[in-house]
Amino acid sequence: MINNKTIEIRNFSTGLPKKMKYGNGKEINTGIRKQTTEEALLKKEGFRGDGVGDLKNHGGLDRAVCVYPYEHYLLWEKEFGNPLPPSTFGENLTVTNMLEKDVCVGDIFRLGEAIIQVTQGRIPCSTITKRTNNPALLKKMVQTGFTGYLCRVLEEGVVQKDSKITLLESHPKKVSILFGNEIYFHKHKDIEGIKRMLSVEELADEWKEPLVSRLNKLTAIH
């Protein structure tokens, strides 16, 4: 259950893509290394002054805002014994009390002056490994479903680092991000689970398309 009183933004970050060195002198253009921000205008496309390096796998209207639960930082730091910098995962909002098990696809939140809607779990990519130099962390994120999630913008507005986040509308289908991650990453043949996810109209197209394709293959008459 989401408790509005206890939701808190622990870090608010934006940043445009820039070169990041990793491994043995290799380089990648990425928006993962965001900077802590005081205030930014949230448009339909995302925060002003924010961007992604890989337009194929990131960004777009359904993926305008990236959220990551602060609680997982404590878990990963304890597990791997390394402190993690703010916005390690390239998220815009690091928040308390908005865990994947409690947040559902289609849930609507007020964020400062803006209104956002949860659209899909985040698919962690190898850029996280390049940034942290810890391949085990990426595997753990997928294994646990502690991936964070993405949102579309229903109403534009200014967001500040101390803005309030409040749940405006809980989606009636109650398909949690954690459930979605379980189906998407692990239970590839769970027909009922896939149908349950696809019953949420607000699900991002980037997830709908592969799930429809999976369902069609599973239910095809041989």
Residue pairs with C-beta under 8 A, 6 or more apart in sequence:
1 102
2 97
2 98
2 102
2 103
2 107
2 167
2 170
3 97
4 165
4 166
4 167
6 96
6 97
7 95
7 96
7 97
7 98
7 164
7 165
7 166
7 167
8 95
8 96
8 97
9 93
9 94
9 95
9 161
9 162
9 163
9 165
10 70
10 94
10 95
10 96
11 36
11 70
11 86
11 87
11 93
11 94
11 161
12 36
12 37
12 38
12 40
12 92
12 93
12 94
12 159
12 160
12 161
12 163
13 34
13 35
13 36
13 37
13 86
13 87
13 91
13 92
13 93
13 94
14 34
14 35
14 37
14 40
14 47
14 48
14 49
14 50
14 92
15 31
15 33
15 34
15 35
15 49
15 50
15 51
16 31
16 49
16 50
16 51
17 29
17 30
17 31
17 51
17 52
17 53
18 29
18 30
18 31
18 33
19 27
19 28
19 29
20 27
20 28
20 29
20 30
20 32
20 33
20 130
20 131
21 27
22 28
22 130
22 131
22 133
23 130
23 133
28 53
28 127
28 130
29 53
30 52
30 53
30 54
30 90
30 127
30 130
30 131
31 50
31 51
31 52
31 53
31 58
31 90
32 53
32 89
32 90
32 127
32 128
32 131
33 87
33 90
33 131
34 50
34 87
34 90
34 91
34 92
36 86
36 87
36 161
37 47
37 49
37 161
38 160
38 161
39 158
39 159
39 160
39 161
40 47
40 48
40 49
40 50
40 158
40 159
41 47
41 48
41 156
41 157
41 158
41 159
42 48
42 64
42 65
42 111
42 112
42 114
42 116
42 153
42 156
42 157
42 158
42 159
43 64
43 153
43 156
44 61
44 64
44 152
44 153
44 156
45 59
45 61
45 64
46 59
46 64
46 65
46 92
46 153
47 65
47 92
47 159
50 92
51 59
52 58
52 59
54 125
54 127
57 123
57 125
58 125
60 206
61 152
61 153
62 119
62 120
62 150
62 152
62 204
62 205
62 206
63 119
63 120
63 150
63 151
63 152
63 204
63 206
64 116
64 150
64 151
64 152
64 153
65 92
65 93
65 111
65 116
65 150
65 151
65 152
65 153
66 89
66 90
66 91
66 92
66 93
66 122
66 148
66 149
66 150
66 151
67 91
67 92
67 93
67 95
67 98
67 148
67 149
67 150
67 151
68 89
68 91
68 93
68 94
68 95
68 122
68 148
69 94
69 95
69 96
69 98
69 99
69 100
69 146
69 148
70 94
70 95
70 96
71 96
71 99
72 146
73 84
73 88
73 94
75 146
76 84
76 137
76 140
77 83
77 84
79 140
80 134
80 136
80 137
82 132
82 134
84 132
86 94
87 94
88 128
88 131
88 132
89 122
89 124
89 128
89 148
90 127
90 128
90 131
91 148
93 111
93 165
95 165
98 165
99 178
100 121
100 145
100 146
100 147
100 148
100 149
100 176
100 177
100 178
100 181
101 176
101 177
101 178
102 176
103 118
103 149
103 176
103 177
104 118
104 170
104 171
104 173
104 174
104 175
104 176
104 177
105 118
105 119
105 120
105 171
105 173
105 175
105 176
105 177
105 180
105 197
105 200
105 202
105 203
106 117
106 118
106 171
106 173
106 175
106 200
106 201
106 202
106 203
107 117
107 118
107 167
107 169
107 170
107 171
108 115
108 116
108 117
108 118
108 154
108 167
108 168
108 169
108 171
109 115
109 116
109 117
109 118
109 151
109 165
109 166
109 167
109 168
110 164
110 165
110 166
110 168
111 157
111 159
111 163
111 165
112 157
112 158
112 159
112 160
112 163
112 164
113 155
113 157
113 158
113 159
113 163
114 153
114 155
114 156
114 157
114 158
114 159
115 153
115 154
115 155
115 157
115 168
116 151
116 152
116 153
116 154
117 151
117 152
117 154
117 202
118 149
118 150
118 151
118 177
118 202
119 149
119 150
119 151
119 152
119 202
119 203
119 204
119 207
120 149
120 150
120 177
120 180
120 203
120 204
120 206
120 207
121 145
121 147
121 148
121 149
121 150
121 177
121 180
121 181
121 184
121 207
122 147
122 148
122 149
122 150
123 147
123 184
124 138
124 141
124 142
124 147
126 138
128 137
128 138
128 141
129 135
129 137
129 138
140 146
141 147
142 181
142 185
145 177
145 178
145 181
145 182
145 185
147 177
147 181
149 177
150 204
152 204
171 200
171 202
173 196
173 199
173 200
175 196
175 197
175 199
175 200
179 193
179 196
179 197
180 197
180 203
180 207
182 193
183 190
183 193
183 194
183 196
183 197
183 211
184 197
184 207
184 211
187 193
188 214
189 218
191 215
191 218
191 219
194 211
194 214
194 215
194 218
195 215
197 203
197 207
197 211
198 208
198 211
198 212
198 215
